[in-house]
Amino acid sequence: MKRAQMEAIAARAARLAVSNPDAVDGYMTEQRYYEEYLDQLRTGDTLCLRSWIGQEIEAGCREAVEIMKMWIRAELPVTA
């Protein structure tokens, strides 16, 4: 996955995280979520992020579906 793709996924996931009124946390700002998600994508330790997005999809969140589609496309091998 390219850096730009990771950044786009992390940015959308961070916006989704702060848009959820049930998950409002005084400590976790959009920037902190972004940094956390980007770190997870860079290291490949994405279990928490994938699980959370999966829960959002189960809850009917269309934005989570779009994020997962971006993620899947980013992980597909590039063919010429």
CNS distance restraints for C-alpha pairs under 8 A (distance, minus, plus):
assign (resid   1 and name CA) (resid   5 and name CA) 6.52 0.50 0.50
assign (resid   1 and name CA) (resid   6 and name CA) 6.83 0.50 0.50
assign (resid   1 and name CA) (resid  74 and name CA) 5.52 0.50 0.50
assign (resid   1 and name CA) (resid  75 and name CA) 5.70 0.50 0.50
assign (resid   2 and name CA) (resid   6 and name CA) 6.38 0.50 0.50
assign (resid   2 and name CA) (resid  74 and name CA) 7.52 0.50 0.50
assign (resid   3 and name CA) (resid   7 and name CA) 6.14 0.50 0.50
assign (resid   4 and name CA) (resid   8 and name CA) 6.17 0.50 0.50
assign (resid   5 and name CA) (resid   9 and name CA) 6.21 0.50 0.50
assign (resid   5 and name CA) (resid  71 and name CA) 7.98 0.50 0.50
assign (resid   5 and name CA) (resid  74 and name CA) 6.43 0.50 0.50
assign (resid   6 and name CA) (resid  10 and name CA) 6.05 0.50 0.50
assign (resid   6 and name CA) (resid  38 and name CA) 6.37 0.50 0.50
assign (resid   6 and name CA) (resid  41 and name CA) 6.32 0.50 0.50
assign (resid   6 and name CA) (resid  42 and name CA) 7.50 0.50 0.50
assign (resid   7 and name CA) (resid  11 and name CA) 5.99 0.50 0.50
assign (resid   7 and name CA) (resid  38 and name CA) 6.34 0.50 0.50
assign (resid   8 and name CA) (resid  12 and name CA) 6.26 0.50 0.50
assign (resid   9 and name CA) (resid  13 and name CA) 6.09 0.50 0.50
assign (resid   9 and name CA) (resid  67 and name CA) 6.26 0.50 0.50
assign (resid   9 and name CA) (resid  70 and name CA) 6.92 0.50 0.50
assign (resid   9 and name CA) (resid  71 and name CA) 6.77 0.50 0.50
assign (resid  10 and name CA) (resid  14 and name CA) 5.99 0.50 0.50
assign (resid  10 and name CA) (resid  33 and name CA) 7.92 0.50 0.50
assign (resid  10 and name CA) (resid  34 and name CA) 5.27 0.50 0.50
assign (resid  10 and name CA) (resid  35 and name CA) 7.67 0.50 0.50
assign (resid  10 and name CA) (resid  37 and name CA) 5.23 0.50 0.50
assign (resid  10 and name CA) (resid  38 and name CA) 5.30 0.50 0.50
assign (resid  10 and name CA) (resid  41 and name CA) 7.94 0.50 0.50
assign (resid  11 and name CA) (resid  15 and name CA) 6.26 0.50 0.50
assign (resid  11 and name CA) (resid  34 and name CA) 5.60 0.50 0.50
assign (resid  12 and name CA) (resid  16 and name CA) 6.20 0.50 0.50
assign (resid  12 and name CA) (resid  67 and name CA) 6.82 0.50 0.50
assign (resid  13 and name CA) (resid  17 and name CA) 6.10 0.50 0.50
assign (resid  13 and name CA) (resid  33 and name CA) 7.92 0.50 0.50
assign (resid  13 and name CA) (resid  34 and name CA) 7.37 0.50 0.50
assign (resid  13 and name CA) (resid  37 and name CA) 7.58 0.50 0.50
assign (resid  13 and name CA) (resid  64 and name CA) 7.64 0.50 0.50
assign (resid  13 and name CA) (resid  67 and name CA) 6.94 0.50 0.50
assign (resid  14 and name CA) (resid  18 and name CA) 6.39 0.50 0.50
assign (resid  14 and name CA) (resid  30 and name CA) 5.34 0.50 0.50
assign (resid  14 and name CA) (resid  31 and name CA) 7.37 0.50 0.50
assign (resid  14 and name CA) (resid  33 and name CA) 5.08 0.50 0.50
assign (resid  14 and name CA) (resid  34 and name CA) 5.04 0.50 0.50
assign (resid  14 and name CA) (resid  37 and name CA) 7.50 0.50 0.50
assign (resid  15 and name CA) (resid  19 and name CA) 6.14 0.50 0.50
assign (resid  15 and name CA) (resid  30 and name CA) 6.24 0.50 0.50
assign (resid  16 and name CA) (resid  20 and name CA) 6.64 0.50 0.50
assign (resid  16 and name CA) (resid  63 and name CA) 7.30 0.50 0.50
assign (resid  16 and name CA) (resid  64 and name CA) 7.69 0.50 0.50
assign (resid  17 and name CA) (resid  23 and name CA) 7.03 0.50 0.50
assign (resid  17 and name CA) (resid  30 and name CA) 7.48 0.50 0.50
assign (resid  17 and name CA) (resid  33 and name CA) 7.39 0.50 0.50
assign (resid  18 and name CA) (resid  23 and name CA) 7.08 0.50 0.50
assign (resid  18 and name CA) (resid  24 and name CA) 6.42 0.50 0.50
assign (resid  18 and name CA) (resid  29 and name CA) 7.08 0.50 0.50
assign (resid  18 and name CA) (resid  30 and name CA) 6.01 0.50 0.50
assign (resid  20 and name CA) (resid  24 and name CA) 6.71 0.50 0.50
assign (resid  24 and name CA) (resid  28 and name CA) 7.82 0.50 0.50
assign (resid  25 and name CA) (resid  29 and name CA) 7.54 0.50 0.50
assign (resid  28 and name CA) (resid  32 and name CA) 5.61 0.50 0.50
assign (resid  28 and name CA) (resid  33 and name CA) 6.26 0.50 0.50
assign (resid  29 and name CA) (resid  33 and name CA) 6.23 0.50 0.50
assign (resid  30 and name CA) (resid  34 and name CA) 6.05 0.50 0.50
assign (resid  31 and name CA) (resid  35 and name CA) 6.19 0.50 0.50
assign (resid  32 and name CA) (resid  36 and name CA) 6.09 0.50 0.50
assign (resid  33 and name CA) (resid  37 and name CA) 6.02 0.50 0.50
assign (resid  34 and name CA) (resid  38 and name CA) 5.95 0.50 0.50
assign (resid  35 and name CA) (resid  39 and name CA) 6.03 0.50 0.50
assign (resid  36 and name CA) (resid  40 and name CA) 6.28 0.50 0.50
assign (resid  37 and name CA) (resid  41 and name CA) 6.23 0.50 0.50
assign (resid  37 and name CA) (resid  49 and name CA) 6.91 0.50 0.50
assign (resid  38 and name CA) (resid  42 and name CA) 6.10 0.50 0.50
assign (resid  39 and name CA) (resid  43 and name CA) 6.15 0.50 0.50
assign (resid  40 and name CA) (resid  44 and name CA) 5.86 0.50 0.50
assign (resid  40 and name CA) (resid  45 and name CA) 5.13 0.50 0.50
assign (resid  40 and name CA) (resid  46 and name CA) 5.27 0.50 0.50
assign (resid  40 and name CA) (resid  49 and name CA) 7.56 0.50 0.50
assign (resid  41 and name CA) (resid  45 and name CA) 6.70 0.50 0.50
assign (resid  41 and name CA) (resid  46 and name CA) 6.10 0.50 0.50
assign (resid  46 and name CA) (resid  50 and name CA) 5.90 0.50 0.50
assign (resid  47 and name CA) (resid  51 and name CA) 5.97 0.50 0.50
assign (resid  48 and name CA) (resid  52 and name CA) 6.12 0.50 0.50
assign (resid  49 and name CA) (resid  53 and name CA) 6.17 0.50 0.50
assign (resid  50 and name CA) (resid  54 and name CA) 6.01 0.50 0.50
assign (resid  51 and name CA) (resid  55 and name CA) 6.21 0.50 0.50
assign (resid  52 and name CA) (resid  56 and name CA) 6.29 0.50 0.50
assign (resid  53 and name CA) (resid  57 and name CA) 6.17 0.50 0.50
assign (resid  53 and name CA) (resid  64 and name CA) 5.72 0.50 0.50
assign (resid  53 and name CA) (resid  65 and name CA) 7.96 0.50 0.50
assign (resid  53 and name CA) (resid  68 and name CA) 7.32 0.50 0.50
assign (resid  54 and name CA) (resid  58 and name CA) 6.22 0.50 0.50
assign (resid  54 and name CA) (resid  64 and name CA) 7.67 0.50 0.50
assign (resid  55 and name CA) (resid  59 and name CA) 6.23 0.50 0.50
assign (resid  56 and name CA) (resid  60 and name CA) 6.49 0.50 0.50
assign (resid  56 and name CA) (resid  61 and name CA) 5.45 0.50 0.50
assign (resid  56 and name CA) (resid  64 and name CA) 5.97 0.50 0.50
assign (resid  57 and name CA) (resid  61 and name CA) 5.14 0.50 0.50
assign (resid  57 and name CA) (resid  62 and name CA) 6.98 0.50 0.50
assign (resid  57 and name CA) (resid  64 and name CA) 5.58 0.50 0.50
assign (resid  57 and name CA) (resid  65 and name CA) 5.88 0.50 0.50
assign (resid  61 and name CA) (resid  65 and name CA) 6.75 0.50 0.50
assign (resid  62 and name CA) (resid  66 and name CA) 6.42 0.50 0.50
assign (resid  63 and name CA) (resid  67 and name CA) 6.25 0.50 0.50
assign (resid  64 and name CA) (resid  68 and name CA) 6.18 0.50 0.50
assign (resid  65 and name CA) (resid  69 and name CA) 6.19 0.50 0.50
assign (resid  66 and name CA) (resid  70 and name CA) 6.24 0.50 0.50
assign (resid  67 and name CA) (resid  71 and name CA) 6.21 0.50 0.50
assign (resid  68 and name CA) (resid  72 and name CA) 6.12 0.50 0.50
assign (resid  69 and name CA) (resid  73 and name CA) 6.15 0.50 0.50
assign (resid  70 and name CA) (resid  74 and name CA) 6.11 0.50 0.50
assign (resid  71 and name CA) (resid  75 and name CA) 6.36 0.50 0.50
assign (resid  72 and name CA) (resid  76 and name CA) 6.39 0.50 0.50
